[in-house]
Amino acid sequence: MALARNRRRERTVDYWPGFVDALSTLLLAIMFLLSVFVLAQFLLSREISGRDVVLNRLNSQINELTQLLALEQAASQDAEDALANLRASLSQSEEERSRLQQLLDRNEGVSSEAENQIGSLEQSLDEERQMSQRALSQVELLNQQISALRSQIAALEGALDVSEDRDEEAQARIADLGRRLNVALAQRVQELNRYRSDFFGRLREILSDRENIRIVGDRFVFQSEVLFPSGGADLNPAGEEQMAELATAVLELAQEIPSDINWVLRVDGHTDNVPLSGTGQYEDNWELSSARATAVVKFLIEQGVPANRLVAAGFGEFQPIVEGDSSEARATNRRIELKLTER
């Protein structure tokens, strides 16, 4: 009767693993969303940084052209002032020449000195006319240069506006990409979680009546004594039987998971904290835990599980479930863990 009561207690539904499974799924989803946020921030900062460099370069060119335009305008103003002065001087010279010519007409016997003055004035007028023509040419050239500078400034301002518009479009595309990536990752997480739940459900059905097999969070835990001899990494007959049943469940699930979900079954080897002597087949617990995980993976491959869906990892004694040096704690920490996850 006592034995029957113990078995009924062992088969009582334990809700704690399901709670831990749900909590781990929530944490995984949060980690994915944080990763997407960091990626989007990185892409956005890199895009904005590049746009800022272009905008700064364009602004610098506009400032340089504006300064050059101011200098050209100042030179043009100086030329126009000089031209005005020449025109005023020319007008005065022409008035003087006209006055002297009138005087010459009234006095036909004017002295040679007056004629010299008139000749000198005419020569001066010719020189001033030439200077005025050169000034006009210089003003025209400056006006053309100013017009060209204004055209360049207008072109740069247009390029700056286009660059700003493109920057806004790029930021909008980055934001849209981030939203789409969030949705896609959330969908992948949900799909993998669903198949993980199916996988756990099938393993519970297969292994529910087995001793020394526990569920910890999102992992199945096999005690090493069930699978391996003490200090060894070769599966014993009982271990091969259990791993064969596990391989059947994995193969059935693999047919249902879509090919675009990059899932793997991770096999983790763990030991207790008792150091190895170093004189045996394995030098330390790192080698022993890795060899045991590798042995499970190779056996699953022999049973038909695709090699690209399996991962073997050794953790030595550095990831204990129970702290302490008691024989019970050490027995609990000697284990093989199986976890369905993404690559």
C-alpha positions in Angstrom: 0.0 0.0 0.0 2.8 2.4 0.9 4.4 1.7 -2.5 1.2 2.4 -4.3 0.7 5.7 -2.5 4.3 6.7 -3.4 3.7 6.0 -7.0 0.5 8.0 -7.0 2.3 11.0 -5.5 5.1 10.6 -8.1 2.4 10.8 -10.9 0.7 13.9 -9.5 0.7 16.7 -12.0 3.5 19.2 -11.3 2.6 22.7 -12.5 5.9 24.2 -11.7 7.7 23.1 -14.9 5.0 24.6 -17.0 5.3 27.9 -15.1 9.1 27.9 -15.6 8.6 27.0 -19.3 6.3 30.0 -19.7 8.6 32.3 -17.8 11.6 31.2 -19.9 9.6 31.8 -23.1 8.7 35.3 -22.0 12.4 36.1 -21.2 13.4 34.7 -24.6 10.9 37.0 -26.4 12.1 40.0 -24.4 15.7 39.2 -25.3 14.8 39.0 -29.0 12.9 42.4 -28.8 15.9 44.0 -27.1 18.3 42.6 -29.7 16.1 44.0 -32.5 15.9 47.4 -30.7 19.7 47.5 -30.4 20.1 46.6 -34.1 17.6 49.2 -35.3 19.4 51.9 -33.1 22.7 50.9 -34.6 21.5 51.0 -38.2 19.7 54.3 -37.5 22.7 55.9 -35.9 25.0 54.8 -38.7 22.6 56.2 -41.4 22.1 59.5 -39.6 25.9 59.8 -39.1 26.5 59.4 -42.8 23.7 61.9 -43.6 25.2 64.4 -41.1 28.6 64.2 -42.8 27.0 65.0 -46.2 24.9 67.8 -44.8 28.0 69.4 -43.1 30.0 69.2 -46.3 27.2 70.8 -48.3 26.8 73.6 -45.6 30.5 74.2 -45.7 30.5 74.6 -49.5 27.5 76.9 -49.3 29.3 79.1 -46.7 32.4 79.2 -48.8 30.5 80.2 -51.9 28.5 82.8 -49.9 31.8 84.4 -48.8 33.2 84.3 -52.3 29.9 85.9 -53.6 30.3 88.7 -51.0 33.8 89.4 -52.1 32.8 89.4 -55.8 29.9 91.8 -55.0 32.3 94.1 -53.1 34.7 94.0 -56.1 31.8 94.7 -58.4 30.7 97.7 -56.3 34.2 99.0 -56.3 34.3 98.7 -60.1 31.0 100.4 -60.4 32.2 103.3 -58.2 35.3 103.7 -60.3 33.2 103.6 -63.4 31.0 106.4 -62.0 34.0 108.4 -61.1 35.4 108.0 -64.6 32.1 109.0 -66.2 32.0 112.1 -64.0 35.6 113.0 -65.0 34.8 112.3 -68.6 31.7 114.6 -68.4 33.8 117.4 -66.9 36.5 116.9 -69.5 33.9 117.0 -72.3 32.4 120.2 -70.8 35.9 121.8 -70.7 36.6 120.7 -74.3 33.3 122.2 -75.4 34.0 125.5 -73.7 37.5 125.7 -75.2 36.1 124.8 -78.7 33.5 127.6 -78.4 36.2 130.0 -77.4 38.3 128.8 -80.4 35.4 129.3 -82.7 34.9 132.9 -81.5 38.5 133.8 -81.7 40.1 132.4 -84.8 43.4 133.9 -83.8 43.6 131.9 -80.5 47.1 131.1 -79.3 48.9 127.9 -79.8 48.7 127.4 -76.1 44.9 127.1 -76.3 45.2 124.6 -79.1 47.6 122.6 -77.0 45.2 122.6 -74.2 42.4 121.4 -76.4 44.7 118.6 -77.8 45.6 117.6 -74.3 42.0 117.5 -73.3 41.1 115.4 -76.3 43.9 112.9 -75.4 42.7 112.8 -71.8 39.1 112.2 -73.0 40.3 109.3 -75.2 42.2 107.8 -72.2 39.2 108.2 -70.0 37.0 106.6 -72.6 39.3 103.6 -72.8 39.5 103.3 -69.0 35.7 103.6 -68.9 35.4 100.8 -71.5 37.7 98.6 -69.5 35.8 99.3 -66.3 32.6 98.4 -68.1 34.2 95.1 -69.2 35.3 94.4 -65.7 31.9 95.1 -64.3 30.3 92.8 -66.9 32.8 90.0 -66.0 32.1 90.4 -62.3 28.4 90.3 -62.9 28.8 87.0 -64.9 30.9 85.6 -62.0 28.3 86.6 -59.5 25.6 85.0 -61.6 27.6 81.8 -61.8 28.1 81.8 -58.0 24.5 82.3 -57.4 23.7 79.4 -59.7 26.1 77.2 -57.8 24.6 78.2 -54.4 21.1 77.5 -55.8 22.3 74.0 -57.0 23.9 73.3 -53.6 20.8 74.3 -51.7 18.8 72.1 -54.0 21.1 69.2 -53.3 20.9 69.9 -49.6 17.1 69.8 -49.8 17.2 66.5 -51.7 19.7 65.1 -49.1 17.4 66.1 -46.2 14.4 64.5 -48.0 16.4 61.3 -48.5 17.5 61.3 -44.9 13.9 61.5 -43.8 12.9 58.7 -46.2 15.8 56.6 -44.9 14.8 57.1 -41.3 11.2 56.1 -42.2 12.5 53.0 -44.0 14.6 52.1 -40.9 11.7 52.5 -38.6 9.5 50.4 -40.9 12.3 47.7 -41.1 12.5 47.6 -37.4 8.7 47.1 -37.0 8.8 44.3 -39.7 11.8 42.7 -38.0 10.0 42.8 -34.6 6.9 41.1 -36.1 9.0 38.5 -37.9 11.1 37.6 -34.8 8.0 37.5 -32.6 6.4 35.1 -35.1 9.5 32.9 -35.1 9.7 32.9 -31.3 6.0 31.9 -31.1 6.4 29.1 -33.7 9.5 27.7 -32.0 7.9 27.9 -28.6 4.9 26.0 -29.9 7.1 23.2 -31.3 9.2 23.2 -28.1 6.0 22.6 -26.2 5.0 19.8 -28.5 8.5 18.3 -28.1 8.3 18.5 -24.3 4.8 17.0 -24.4 5.9 14.0 -26.4 9.0 13.4 -24.2 6.8 13.6 -21.1 4.6 10.9 -22.6 7.6 8.7 -23.4 9.7 9.3 -20.3 7.1 10.0 -17.7 7.5 6.6 -16.0 11.3 6.7 -16.0 13.3 7.4 -12.8 16.3 9.8 -12.7 14.8 11.9 -15.4 13.6 15.4 -14.5 12.4 18.6 -16.2 14.2 21.8 -15.1 12.7 24.9 -16.8 12.9 24.3 -20.6 15.3 21.3 -20.4 15.1 17.6 -19.9 17.7 16.3 -17.4 19.1 12.8 -17.5 21.3 11.7 -14.6 24.6 10.5 -15.8 24.4 7.2 -13.9 21.4 6.3 -16.1 23.4 6.7 -19.3 27.1 6.2 -18.5 29.3 4.1 -16.3 31.2 6.0 -13.6 34.0 8.1 -15.1 33.2 6.9 -18.6 31.6 8.4 -21.7 30.2 5.3 -23.5 26.5 4.9 -23.4 25.3 1.8 -21.5 22.4 -0.4 -22.8 19.8 1.5 -20.6 21.1 4.8 -21.9 21.0 3.7 -25.5 17.4 2.6 -25.0 16.4 5.9 -23.7 18.3 7.9 -26.3 16.7 5.7 -29.0 13.2 6.7 -27.8 14.4 10.3 -27.7 15.6 10.1 -31.3 12.2 8.8 -32.4 10.5 11.8 -30.8 13.0 14.2 -32.4 12.5 12.7 -35.9 8.7 12.9 -35.6 8.9 16.6 -34.5 11.4 17.4 -37.3 8.9 16.5 -39.9 6.4 19.1 -38.5 8.8 22.0 -38.0 8.9 24.3 -41.1 12.3 24.3 -42.8 12.8 28.1 -42.3 12.9 27.7 -38.5 16.6 27.1 -37.7 16.2 24.8 -34.7 18.7 22.6 -33.0 18.7 20.1 -30.1 21.5 21.1 -27.7 23.0 18.3 -25.6 24.9 19.7 -22.5 27.2 17.6 -20.5 27.7 18.3 -16.8 29.9 16.7 -14.0 30.2 17.1 -10.2 32.9 19.1 -8.6 35.2 16.1 -7.8 38.5 16.6 -9.8 39.6 13.7 -12.0 43.0 12.1 -11.2 44.3 13.0 -14.6 45.7 9.5 -15.1 42.6 8.0 -16.8 41.2 8.4 -20.2 40.0 12.0 -19.5 42.3 14.6 -18.0 39.6 16.7 -16.3 35.9 17.3 -16.0 35.8 19.5 -19.0 36.9 16.6 -21.2 34.6 14.1 -19.5 31.5 16.4 -19.9 32.3 17.2 -23.5 32.9 13.5 -24.3 29.5 12.5 -22.8 27.6 15.2 -24.7 29.4 14.1 -27.9 28.6 10.5 -27.3 24.9 11.3 -27.0 25.0 13.4 -30.2 26.8 10.7 -32.2 24.2 8.0 -31.0 21.3 10.3 -32.1 23.0 10.7 -35.5 23.2 6.9 -35.8 19.5 6.8 -35.1 18.8 9.1 -38.1 18.7 12.6 -36.4 20.3 15.1 -38.9 23.7 16.2 -37.7 23.1 19.8 -38.5 20.3 19.8 -35.9 22.5 18.7 -33.0 24.9 20.6 -30.8 27.2 19.1 -28.1 28.6 21.2 -25.3 30.6 20.4 -22.2 30.3 22.5 -19.0 32.4 20.5 -16.6 31.4 21.2 -13.0 30.8 24.9 -13.4 27.0 24.9 -13.9 25.6 23.0 -10.9 21.9 22.6 -10.2 22.5 22.2 -6.5 25.3 23.8 -4.5 27.3 21.8 -2.0 29.7 18.9 -1.6 27.2 16.3 -0.3 26.9 13.0 -2.2 23.3 13.9 -3.1 24.2 17.3 -4.5 27.0 15.8 -6.6 24.8 13.1 -7.9 22.2 15.7 -9.0 24.8 17.7 -10.8 26.2 14.8 -12.8 23.8 15.0 -15.7 23.0 15.3 -19.4 20.6 18.1 -20.4 18.6 18.4 -23.6 17.2 21.7 -24.8 15.3 22.5 -28.1 16.5 26.0 -29.2 17.5 28.1 -32.1 20.9 28.1 -33.8 
